[in-house]
Amino acid sequence: RYARFMQTVTGGNATTLAALLGVSSAVVDNVPLVQASIEMFDEPMDAPLWQLVALAAGTGGSMLAVGSVAGVTLMGLEGVGFLWYTKNISPWALLGFALALGTYQLQRMVMVDGN
């Protein structure tokens, strides 16, 4: 039911869906998030959707310190606060997230047009 809702909200656009899952991974651990999405959708495992979900979940988790092991480790070992992380790291992580999705889409367009 949730999968149908997400596909309706995103208009069936795999990039938008993956981006929403990636942003979600900043709050929810990406491993259960990806596992849940695998169970929600009937796409073949080699479909572009899964490549996008893995990319988005992996990079999206770094947008907030609590969304990645590296962020939590940084907070613990270096004494970095959540607000400091959000102010100084999150914008760069968001930029990396957006550039990663854009680069993936560009590669897909080149590969499709090149074949």
Steps between C-alpha positions, in 0.01 A plus 500: 500500500779742589684409180194589291466828691868586440472417130189719475668790684812480283310438178695176456826694460780281634730796565244683711419181690867428567555860608218475754643175634844661514374795700321255727829321561629815672260410784448125461791256471556425133527120534144440625376777269643327192378160623150637547504656154610169347196336654269783387575502128487227239780636283764249383819518706699638206253783436634857513271566798721287728820664384343836578366384837844373604668820386241724662486310828879485524558868436176633650580359841784747542272802480441472875749374756255242630449352151847354463746304708770747395296794630426333832866402534610857427263629767626247753874510438544867419226639721325662206145608578195429287444867418864548402476200270175628351649844437844394371463153348137460395512757215799319346333163544184635335708633210672162464163325512357722225812471284505122541140468380564745216814316391318167508221640284751651256681166470170320438410748226841464333486120519146483357576751222838338430356151438 
